[in-house]
Each structure stands twice: as structure tokens, then as C-alpha cells.
Amino acid sequence: MKKILITGGAGFIGSHVVRRFVTRYPEYKIYNLDALTYAGNLENISDIQSAPNYEFVKGDITDANFVNNLFARHQFDGVLHLAAESHVDRSITDPLAFVRTNVIGTMNLLNAVREIWRENKEGKRFYHISTDEVYGTLGAEGLFTETTPYSPNSPYSASKAASDHFVRAYGETYGLPYVITNCSNNYGPNHFPEKLIPLMINNIINNKPLPVYGDGKYTRDWLYVIDHAVAIDLVFHQGKNHETYNIGGFNEWQNIDLVHLLCQKMDEKLGRPQGTSAQLITYVKDRPGHDLRYAIDANKINKELGWKPSVTFEEGLSQTIDWYLAHTEWLESVTSGNYQKYYEQQYQ
């Protein structure tokens, strides 16, 4: 069996990628490596934990000895690297944590694959999943393309930019077979409620204020997470080595307009009078270095690999809300920290 390592597979995007690979490729052995920090939750993939081609490994990519031993033991044929610190607000508070995970952690993985693939790179692939935030910010016009110069403005985006550069450097210096994708903002089931959409859904459910930064006119391109998992599958199997692919939803929204749409849909689904949730909107002090606008040009992956989003934003948002309303116990668990008990019950 081909052995594939997926890092961060208990997190938001990673859990959807793990599920897709385990169910779609029974001829692969899928190893899910996750440190189970606050955003990693094995309940996200409890439905496939007994699959014969799946194995969970608890560990930290910042531990070089652990990573080297893991790679030496299993001799992975491919790596999909999703493990990362990803919340901009947290990076402003503790930038070194982002350097440790996103830069040092990536370096440890690169060194490990460089060692085990030293004699034979045939059929091997290191797939680094990154973000559109490495490109900085856009004005009212234009789109990020694969050749847009890097210009990160937050400690988070700077750490991801550094990891992208190291992956490319290992490709040029050591001949490492790699691909990189830079994606726009993801949304969908299992998203930890610190990011905009799940935070607003959770706060509306609990009648808490809906904090909106500044004037709320920051613009983001939104991508349904399951569509992203499909794109990752395509790039891993059909993408060209040493290439970058941008993955976006062709779907720009200003934050304040998105929050109003969420309020409208939540009122409908909760049976509340229209306008009830919108009354919870609260404008808060802007965060430092806030990028004005992100927008992805995803034509390259569309033309070369035939990928495009499968759902409209309203469809995806409606499905996302339905998932959270059907999984209020999951929300309560992750916001209370009780999700760690799942690991303890299952593995200790």
C-alpha cells in the first residue's frame, strides 16, 4: 500500500481531506498526524477511525526527533502538510508560536522527506497547503495570481510565506518533488468557532454580541471546505511538480454584508423574527495590520485540472448553518475544551 501522511488531519480543513482520502483511496494507508491542540479534534473524523486503511498518530511537528523517527519507521510515499497555526489574531498576540509550528515544523518535515527520499524520489510528493494571505492585500481592483509577489502583513502570513519559500528552496536545492496551493478563506462543517463564520453562528445561537472589526468593509473570497478538499485531491494526484495553484471560491464578500446574510439565514432557521440577530452586531476596534481585501484568481487550477467550486455560497452557507444547528453538542464541547476528552477516552 502507498503510505500517505496527512498533517493536521484532526483540524478543520485536514479532517475533510483525511475523510476524502480514506474513503476514496482504500489502496492507500492514510496516517493522520496531529498534536491535538485547541483546534484539533478527533471527533471531527470519528466516522472513519475504524477504517482498515487509517491510522492516527499523536505528535508535534516541531519535535524534530519525533518527526525523523516517524518517517524512518513508515517511509511515507507522500505528505500532505496542513498542520499550522492559522488565526491572525493569535499570531499578533504570540508570533513565536507561529514561527515554531509554521516554519520550524515545516522544516522538520522537509528534512525528514529529504532523508528518506534521498535515493529514490520516483512517485513521491510533498504537498504544502498555504494561504492567500502571503500575498498581502489588494485594493478595490485586481486578483491574486500564482505570480503575485509575496507581501505578508501579519505574523501569521509571514510565517506561512517563510514556509512556502523553504518548500520551494528544497525543490531547487535538493530536487524535492513538491506542489504548493494557496487558498482563500474556507468555511463549512467542523470549523473551530474563532474564525468569522462559525464565531458568528455560535454567538447568534447563544444571543451573544457579533463583533465586527472596524467598519466591516474588509473583503474576503470564501471557499467551501469540501470543495477545497476536492481541489487538494486533484492537485496531489494530477498537479505538476514544482508548481503553485491558487484555490479560490470566485466569491467575494465584505465582512459586514456576510454577517447580515448570516443573521438573516439564522433568524429563518431558528424561527426568530427577521432582524433579531442583526441587533447583536457590535463594531469593535480594528486589529493591527488588517488586510483590506483578498481575492483569488483560480483560473490555472480550473484550466489545468478542471476544478471549480461545486456549490454556490448561499447553498454552502445554508449547509454549514444546518450542520452547526445539528451539532450544538460539538460546539459546546469545543468551546469548553471538553473535546480533549475524546482522545483520552479513545487512546489512553
C-alpha positions, 0 to 999 in steps of 0.5 A: 500500500502507498503510505500517505501522511496527512498533517493536521488531519484532526483540524478543520480543513485536514479532517475533510481531506483525511475523510476524502482520502480514506474513503476514496483511496482504500489502496492507500494507508492514510496516517493522520498526524496531529498534536491535538491542540485547541483546534484539533479534534478527533471527533471531527473524523470519528466516522472513519477511525475504524477504517482498515486503511487509517491510522492516527498518530499523536505528535508535534511537528516541531519535535524534530526527533519525533518527526525523523523517527516517524518517517524512518519507521513508515517511509511515507510515499507522500505528505500532505502538510496542513498542520499550522497555526492559522488565526491572525489574531493569535499570531499578533498576540504570540508570533513565536508560536507561529514561527515554531509550528509554521516554519520550524515544523515545516522544516522538520518535515522537509528534512525528514522527506529529504532523508528518506527520499534521498535515493529514490524520489520516483512517485513521491510528493510533498504537498504544502497547503498555504494561504492567500494571505502571503500575498498581502492585500489588494485594493478595490481592483485586481486578483491574486495570481500564482505570480503575485509577489509575496507581501505578508502583513501579519505574523501569521502570513509571514510565517506561512510565506517563510514556509512556502519559500523553504518548500520551494528552496528544497525543490531547487536545492535538493530536487524535492518533488513538491506542489504548493496551493494557496487558498482563500478563506474556507468555511463549512462543517467542523470549523473551530468557532474563532474564525468569522463564520462559525464565531458568528453562528455560535454567538447568534445561537447563544444571543451573544454580541457579533463583533465586527472589526472596524467598519466591516468593509474588509473583503474576503473570497470564501471557499467551501471546505469540501470543495477545497478538499476536492481541489487538494485531491486533484492537485496531489494526484494530477498537479505538476511538480514544482508548481503553485495553484491558487484555490479560490471560491470566485466569491467575494464578500465584505465582512459586514454584508456576510454577517447580515446574510448570516443573521438573516439565514439564522433568524429563518432557521431558528424561527426568530423574527427577521432582524433579531440577530442583526441587533447583536452586531457590535463594531469593535476596534480594528486589529493591527495590520488588517488586510483590506481585501483578498481575492483569488484568481483560480483560473490555472487550477480550473484550466489545468485540472478542471476544478471549480467550486461545486456549490454556490455560497448561499447553498454552502452557507445554508449547509454549514448553518444546518450542520452547526444547528445539528451539532450544538453538542460539538460546539459546546464541547469545543468551546469548553475544551471538553473535546480533549476528552475524546482522545483520552477516552479513545487512546489512553 
